Amino acid sequence: MTVRQDQLKNGFRIVSENMPGLQSAAIGIWVTAGARNERIEQNGIAHFLEHMAFKGTERRSALQIAEAIEDVGGYINAYTSREVTAYYARVLKDDVALAMDVIGDIVLNPIFDPREIEVERGVILQEIGQAYDTPDDVIFDWLQEQSYHDQPLGRTILGPSERVSAFSREDLSGFVAEHYGPEQMILSAAGAVDHDALMKMAEEMFGHLQPRKGLIAEAAKFTGGEARQEKELEQAHFALALESPGYRDDAIYTAQIYSTALGGGMSSRLFQEVRETRGLCYTIFAQTGAYADTGTTTIYAGTSADQVGELATITIDEMKRAAEDMSPEEVARARAQMKAGMLMGLESPSNRAERLARLVQIWGRVPSLEDTVAKIDAVSTEDVRAFAETMAVQAPAALALYGPVSDAPTLVELQERRAA
């Protein structure tokens, strides 16, 4: 399998990887603009725009967009994150040109029909309402807000209802004009694809666009803080975030190995101590996520009202213990889980296309898998213990609690236990 990468004269980037033996391909456009690129009055518009891409173009109705791909047995979808918006499809190899045409059409030629805007506004408002009714969705939005208070990175991807209710056709067109230039777009494809054919299609479809620099996202600063809402629910939801490296920092590999060993699977410390030994919860996990210039290690659990205090303090104790006695066997297991998860995932052309796009966004190139594996293997037990010490004692923290949480410790109390 060979990765090829090119760029048009206007800055539009193309990256692909042919995967021999496959009869299908994944192809998409990744736009390097997401929720953190919004001004406060735009919060939620990147996600709204993603929805509107499927609601009709100058050449196709909403139904024709869906039928074009589904008539050949494929699927088309999109998502918005805090740093990218992606439009992608999975089709058989003979239908790659069709998928490219449809995706290019919805990215370049949305008509933003006022009637469809109103329909989709209602859909998104329902989506926001559903999120508020889902405790383990809303608690992560609160945790993000506390981690990056009063910053674009701390705002929700869906946006608040009052903003979504007010967006106009002009607002949508304005965000496209600000952020959908050729230099902000990456065409990524994997599977049964021909790079030279993709280059030709990209030139025909995107080569006419005039270069324009996108607006630079505001630098992030982890602030920390606490959000707590008492509500009559079956479980108390507990989420703790700690400042971690961004994805351009090689320490991200140490952070990911640490969170895997701490709470990444059934053999992890938190799962074994909190669930298996003490029976305090059904779900508990730790994970590390990263952005361009910052990151967070997050611990989440749901438990009963009378046990949330015990769960919180044990979590802190386990973090401190990891700094003292994280074993080489645990680190080796976490490394193996991390590598296996990455390599197994890359057997999917959809996952591989997304990885290519994200690496080009981050680095401007695609580091080899061998380089990535080598960086994972280079993380030592001493590195993980040192990182664990930072997480247990020094790293700024944010806390979110939702449900019957009156007996849960405050962030100040948890900080005191960290320092003890």
C-alpha positions as CSV (number, residue, x, y, z in Angstrom):
1,M,0.0,0.0,0.0
2,T,1.4,3.4,-1.1
3,V,0.4,6.8,0.1
4,R,0.5,9.5,-2.6
5,Q,0.0,13.2,-1.9
6,D,-0.3,16.2,-4.3
7,Q,-1.5,19.8,-4.3
8,L,-3.2,21.9,-6.9
9,K,-1.8,25.4,-7.7
10,N,-4.5,27.0,-5.6
11,G,-3.6,25.0,-2.5
12,F,-6.2,22.3,-2.6
13,R,-4.6,19.0,-1.3
14,I,-5.1,15.5,-2.5
15,V,-4.0,12.4,-0.6
16,S,-4.8,8.7,-1.3
17,E,-3.8,5.2,-0.6
18,N,-4.5,2.3,-2.9
19,M,-5.3,-0.9,-0.9
20,P,-4.8,-3.9,-3.2
21,G,-7.5,-6.6,-3.1
22,L,-10.4,-4.3,-2.2
23,Q,-13.4,-3.8,-4.3
24,S,-14.6,-0.6,-2.6
25,A,-13.3,2.8,-1.8
26,A,-13.8,5.6,0.7
27,I,-13.6,9.1,-0.5
28,G,-14.3,12.5,1.0
29,I,-13.5,16.1,1.5
30,W,-12.2,17.2,4.9
31,V,-12.5,21.0,5.5
32,T,-10.2,22.3,8.2
33,A,-12.9,24.3,9.9
34,G,-15.1,23.2,12.7
35,A,-16.7,24.5,15.9
36,R,-13.5,26.1,17.2
37,N,-13.4,28.3,14.0
38,E,-16.7,29.9,14.9
39,R,-17.1,33.3,16.4
40,I,-19.5,33.3,19.4
41,E,-22.4,34.6,17.3
42,Q,-21.7,31.7,14.9
43,N,-21.7,28.9,17.4
44,G,-23.3,25.9,15.8
45,I,-23.1,27.1,12.2
46,A,-20.4,24.7,11.1
47,H,-22.7,21.8,12.1
48,F,-25.8,23.5,10.5
49,L,-23.8,23.9,7.3
50,E,-22.9,20.2,7.3
51,H,-26.6,19.4,7.5
52,M,-27.5,21.8,4.7
53,A,-25.0,20.3,2.3
54,F,-27.4,17.4,1.8
55,K,-30.5,19.5,1.3
56,G,-30.0,20.4,-2.4
57,T,-27.5,21.8,-4.9
58,E,-27.7,23.7,-8.2
59,R,-27.8,20.2,-9.9
60,R,-29.5,17.9,-7.4
61,S,-32.4,17.9,-5.0
62,A,-31.9,16.4,-1.5
63,L,-33.5,13.2,-2.8
64,Q,-31.3,13.0,-5.8
65,I,-28.2,13.4,-3.7
66,A,-29.2,10.4,-1.6
67,E,-30.4,8.3,-4.6
68,A,-27.2,9.0,-6.6
69,I,-25.2,7.1,-4.0
70,E,-27.7,4.6,-2.7
71,D,-28.7,3.5,-6.3
72,V,-25.2,2.0,-6.6
73,G,-25.3,0.5,-3.1
74,G,-23.0,3.0,-1.4
75,Y,-23.6,5.4,1.5
76,I,-22.8,9.1,2.1
77,N,-22.5,10.9,5.3
78,A,-20.8,13.8,7.1
79,Y,-19.7,15.0,10.5
80,T,-18.6,18.1,12.3
81,S,-15.9,18.1,15.0
82,R,-14.3,21.0,16.7
83,E,-11.5,21.2,14.1
84,V,-12.9,19.7,10.9
85,T,-16.0,19.2,8.9
86,A,-16.0,16.1,6.7
87,Y,-18.2,15.0,3.8
88,Y,-17.5,11.4,2.7
89,A,-18.9,8.3,0.9
90,R,-18.2,4.6,0.6
91,V,-18.8,3.0,-2.8
92,L,-17.6,0.2,-5.1
93,K,-14.5,0.9,-7.1
94,D,-16.4,1.6,-10.4
95,D,-18.4,4.3,-8.7
96,V,-15.5,6.4,-7.3
97,A,-16.0,9.1,-10.0
98,L,-19.7,9.3,-9.1
99,A,-19.0,9.7,-5.4
100,M,-16.4,12.4,-6.2
101,D,-19.0,14.2,-8.3
102,V,-21.7,14.1,-5.6
103,I,-19.3,15.1,-2.8
104,G,-17.8,18.0,-4.8
105,D,-21.3,19.1,-5.7
106,I,-22.6,19.3,-2.1
107,V,-19.4,21.1,-0.9
108,L,-19.2,23.6,-3.8
109,N,-22.8,24.2,-4.9
110,P,-25.3,24.2,-1.9
111,I,-28.3,26.4,-2.7
112,F,-29.4,26.9,0.9
113,D,-33.1,26.9,0.0
114,P,-34.9,28.9,2.6
115,R,-37.6,26.2,3.0
116,E,-35.0,23.6,3.6
117,I,-33.2,25.8,6.1
118,E,-36.3,25.9,8.2
119,V,-36.9,22.1,7.9
120,E,-33.3,21.4,8.9
121,R,-33.4,24.0,11.7
122,G,-36.2,22.0,13.2
123,V,-34.1,18.8,12.9
124,I,-31.1,20.3,14.6
125,L,-33.2,21.8,17.4
126,Q,-34.6,18.3,18.0
127,E,-31.0,17.0,18.0
128,I,-30.0,19.6,20.6
129,G,-33.0,18.6,22.7
130,Q,-32.1,14.9,22.5
131,A,-28.6,15.7,23.6
132,Y,-29.9,17.4,26.7
133,D,-32.0,14.3,27.5
134,T,-28.9,12.1,27.3
135,P,-26.8,12.6,30.4
136,D,-23.6,11.1,29.1
137,D,-23.8,13.5,26.1
138,V,-24.5,16.7,28.0
139,I,-21.9,16.1,30.7
140,F,-19.1,16.0,28.2
141,D,-20.3,19.4,26.7
142,W,-20.2,20.8,30.2
143,L,-16.8,19.3,30.8
144,Q,-15.5,20.9,27.6
145,E,-16.9,24.2,28.6
146,Q,-15.2,24.1,32.0
147,S,-11.9,22.9,30.4
148,Y,-11.8,25.8,27.9
149,H,-14.1,28.4,29.5
150,D,-15.2,31.3,27.4
151,Q,-13.3,30.1,24.4
152,P,-14.3,28.7,21.0
153,L,-12.9,25.3,21.9
154,G,-15.1,25.2,24.9
155,R,-18.4,25.7,23.1
156,T,-20.7,22.9,21.9
157,I,-20.6,21.7,18.4
158,L,-24.4,21.8,18.0
159,G,-24.6,25.3,19.4
160,P,-27.2,26.8,21.7
161,S,-30.9,26.7,20.5
162,E,-31.2,30.5,20.4
163,R,-28.3,30.7,17.9
164,V,-29.5,27.9,15.8
165,S,-33.0,29.4,15.7
166,A,-31.6,32.7,14.3
167,F,-29.2,31.5,11.6
168,S,-30.0,32.9,8.1
169,R,-29.1,31.9,4.6
170,E,-26.6,34.8,4.6
171,D,-25.0,33.4,7.8
172,L,-24.4,30.1,6.1
173,S,-23.0,31.6,3.0
174,G,-20.8,33.9,5.0
175,F,-19.2,30.9,6.9
176,V,-18.5,29.2,3.6
177,A,-16.9,32.3,2.2
178,E,-14.7,32.6,5.3
179,H,-13.6,28.9,5.6
180,Y,-14.2,26.9,2.5
181,G,-11.3,28.0,0.4
182,P,-9.2,25.5,-1.5
183,E,-6.4,25.8,1.0
184,Q,-8.8,24.6,3.7
185,M,-9.9,21.5,1.8
186,I,-8.3,18.0,1.7
187,L,-9.5,15.3,-0.7
188,S,-8.7,12.0,0.9
189,A,-9.4,8.5,-0.5
190,A,-8.4,4.9,0.3
191,G,-9.2,1.5,-1.0
192,A,-9.7,0.7,-4.7
193,V,-8.6,4.2,-5.9
194,D,-6.4,5.6,-8.7
195,H,-4.4,8.6,-7.5
196,D,-3.9,10.0,-11.0
197,A,-7.6,9.8,-11.8
198,L,-8.4,11.5,-8.5
199,M,-5.9,14.3,-9.4
200,K,-7.6,14.8,-12.7
201,M,-11.1,15.0,-11.1
202,A,-9.8,17.3,-8.4
203,E,-8.4,19.7,-11.0
204,E,-11.6,19.7,-13.0
205,M,-13.8,20.2,-9.9
206,F,-11.7,22.4,-7.6
207,G,-8.9,23.9,-9.7
208,H,-10.9,27.0,-10.6
209,L,-11.2,28.1,-6.9
210,Q,-9.2,31.2,-6.0
211,P,-6.8,30.8,-3.0
212,R,-7.9,32.5,0.2
213,K,-6.4,32.2,3.6
214,G,-8.8,30.9,6.2
215,L,-9.2,32.6,9.6
216,I,-6.8,31.3,12.2
217,A,-8.5,29.7,15.2
218,E,-8.1,31.3,18.6
219,A,-5.3,29.6,20.6
220,A,-6.7,27.4,23.4
221,K,-5.9,27.7,27.1
222,F,-7.1,25.0,29.5
223,T,-8.8,26.9,32.3
224,G,-10.4,24.3,34.5
225,G,-13.6,24.7,36.6
226,E,-16.6,22.9,37.8
227,A,-20.1,22.3,36.5
228,R,-22.7,20.6,38.7
229,Q,-26.4,20.1,38.1
230,E,-28.6,18.2,40.5
231,K,-31.3,16.3,38.7
232,E,-33.5,13.3,39.5
233,L,-31.8,10.5,37.5
234,E,-31.1,6.9,38.1
235,Q,-27.3,7.5,38.2
236,A,-24.9,10.2,39.2
237,H,-22.6,11.0,36.2
238,F,-19.0,12.0,37.0
239,A,-16.5,13.3,34.5
240,L,-13.0,14.6,35.2
241,A,-10.7,16.2,32.7
242,L,-7.0,17.0,33.0
243,E,-4.9,19.1,30.7
244,S,-2.8,16.9,28.3
245,P,-0.6,17.4,25.3
246,G,-1.8,18.4,21.8
247,Y,-1.4,16.1,18.9
248,R,1.7,17.9,17.6
249,D,3.5,17.0,20.8
250,D,5.2,13.6,20.9
251,A,4.1,13.3,24.6
252,I,0.7,12.5,23.2
253,Y,1.8,8.9,22.9
254,T,2.7,8.7,26.5
255,A,-0.6,10.3,27.4
256,Q,-2.6,7.8,25.4
257,I,-0.7,4.8,26.8
258,Y,-1.3,6.2,30.3
259,S,-5.0,6.6,29.8
260,T,-5.3,3.1,28.3
261,A,-3.5,1.6,31.3
262,L,-5.5,3.6,33.7
263,G,-9.0,3.1,32.2
264,G,-8.9,1.9,28.6
265,G,-10.2,-1.7,29.0
266,M,-11.3,-4.5,31.2
267,S,-7.8,-5.1,32.5
268,S,-7.2,-1.4,33.3
269,R,-6.7,-0.2,36.9
270,L,-9.9,1.8,37.2
271,F,-12.1,-1.0,35.7
272,Q,-10.5,-3.6,38.0
273,E,-10.6,-1.5,41.2
274,V,-13.8,0.5,40.8
275,R,-16.0,-2.0,39.0
276,E,-14.6,-5.5,39.5
277,T,-13.4,-5.2,43.1
278,R,-15.8,-2.7,44.6
279,G,-18.8,-2.9,42.3
280,L,-19.3,0.8,42.3
281,C,-20.3,1.2,38.7
282,Y,-21.2,-0.4,35.4
283,T,-19.2,1.9,33.2
284,I,-15.9,3.6,33.9
285,F,-13.2,4.6,31.4
286,A,-10.3,6.9,30.8
287,Q,-9.3,8.3,27.4
288,T,-7.0,11.0,25.9
289,G,-8.1,13.3,23.2
290,A,-6.0,16.0,21.4
291,Y,-6.4,19.1,19.4
292,A,-3.8,21.2,17.5
293,D,-2.5,23.0,20.6
294,T,-4.0,21.3,23.6
295,G,-5.5,18.1,24.8
296,T,-7.4,16.4,27.6
297,T,-7.3,13.1,29.5
298,T,-10.8,12.4,30.6
299,I,-12.2,9.9,33.2
300,Y,-15.9,9.2,33.2
301,A,-18.2,7.0,35.3
302,G,-21.8,6.6,36.2
303,T,-22.8,5.4,39.7
304,S,-25.5,5.6,42.3
305,A,-26.1,8.7,44.4
306,D,-24.7,7.2,47.6
307,Q,-21.5,5.9,45.9
308,V,-20.4,8.9,43.8
309,G,-18.3,10.3,46.6
310,E,-16.4,7.0,47.1
311,L,-16.0,6.5,43.3
312,A,-14.5,10.0,43.0
313,T,-12.0,9.6,45.8
314,I,-10.9,6.1,44.6
315,T,-10.4,7.5,41.2
316,I,-7.9,10.1,42.5
317,D,-6.2,7.5,44.7
318,E,-5.8,5.2,41.6
319,M,-4.3,8.1,39.6
320,K,-1.8,8.7,42.4
321,R,-1.0,5.0,42.8
322,A,-0.2,4.8,39.0
323,A,2.5,7.3,39.4
324,E,4.2,5.1,42.0
325,D,3.8,1.5,40.7
326,M,2.7,1.5,37.1
327,S,4.4,-1.8,35.9
328,P,6.2,-2.6,32.7
329,E,3.6,-5.3,32.0
330,E,0.8,-2.7,32.2
331,V,2.7,-0.4,29.9
332,A,3.4,-3.2,27.4
333,R,-0.3,-4.2,27.4
334,A,-1.4,-0.6,26.8
335,R,1.1,-0.2,24.0
336,A,-0.2,-3.4,22.4
337,Q,-3.8,-2.3,22.8
338,M,-3.0,1.1,21.2
339,K,-1.1,-0.4,18.2
340,A,-3.7,-3.1,17.7
341,G,-6.5,-0.6,17.8
342,M,-4.8,1.6,15.2
343,L,-3.8,-1.2,12.9
344,M,-7.1,-3.1,13.0
345,G,-8.9,0.1,12.3
346,L,-6.8,0.8,9.3
347,E,-8.1,-2.4,7.6
348,S,-11.2,-0.2,6.9
349,P,-10.8,2.1,3.9
350,S,-13.1,4.7,5.6
351,N,-10.8,4.8,8.7
352,R,-7.8,4.9,6.5
353,A,-9.1,7.8,4.4
354,E,-9.9,9.7,7.6
355,R,-6.5,9.1,9.0
356,L,-4.8,10.4,5.8
357,A,-6.9,13.6,5.9
358,R,-6.2,14.2,9.6
359,L,-2.4,13.6,9.2
360,V,-2.3,16.0,6.3
361,Q,-4.2,18.6,8.4
362,I,-1.9,18.1,11.3
363,W,1.5,17.7,9.7
364,G,1.0,18.6,6.0
365,R,2.2,15.1,5.2
366,V,1.5,11.5,6.2
367,P,4.1,10.0,8.5
368,S,4.5,6.2,7.9
369,L,2.8,3.7,10.1
370,E,6.3,2.4,11.0
371,D,7.2,5.8,12.4
372,T,4.0,6.0,14.5
373,V,4.5,2.5,15.8
374,A,8.2,3.3,16.7
375,K,7.0,6.3,18.7
376,I,4.5,4.2,20.6
377,D,7.2,1.6,21.3
378,A,9.6,4.2,22.5
379,V,7.4,5.1,25.5
380,S,8.9,3.6,28.6
381,T,7.5,2.7,32.0
382,E,9.4,5.7,33.4
383,D,7.8,8.0,30.9
384,V,4.3,6.8,31.9
385,R,5.0,7.0,35.6
386,A,6.3,10.6,35.2
387,F,3.2,11.5,33.2
388,A,1.0,9.8,35.8
389,E,2.6,12.0,38.5
390,T,1.7,15.1,36.5
391,M,-1.8,13.9,36.0
392,A,-2.2,13.0,39.7
393,V,-0.8,16.1,41.2
394,Q,-0.1,19.0,38.9
395,A,-2.3,19.1,35.8
396,P,-5.1,21.6,35.7
397,A,-8.5,19.9,36.1
398,A,-12.1,20.4,35.2
399,L,-15.1,18.5,36.8
400,A,-18.6,17.9,35.6
401,L,-21.4,16.3,37.6
402,Y,-25.0,15.6,36.6
403,G,-27.8,13.7,38.4
404,P,-28.2,13.0,42.1
405,V,-24.8,14.5,42.9
406,S,-25.4,16.4,46.1
407,D,-22.9,14.1,48.0
408,A,-20.2,14.3,45.3
409,P,-17.0,16.1,46.3
410,T,-16.3,19.5,44.8
411,L,-13.3,20.1,42.4
412,V,-11.6,21.9,45.3
413,E,-12.0,18.9,47.5
414,L,-10.6,16.6,44.8
415,Q,-7.7,19.0,44.3
416,E,-6.9,18.8,48.0
417,R,-6.9,15.0,47.8
418,R,-4.6,15.2,44.8
419,A,-2.2,17.4,46.8
420,A,-2.3,15.3,50.0
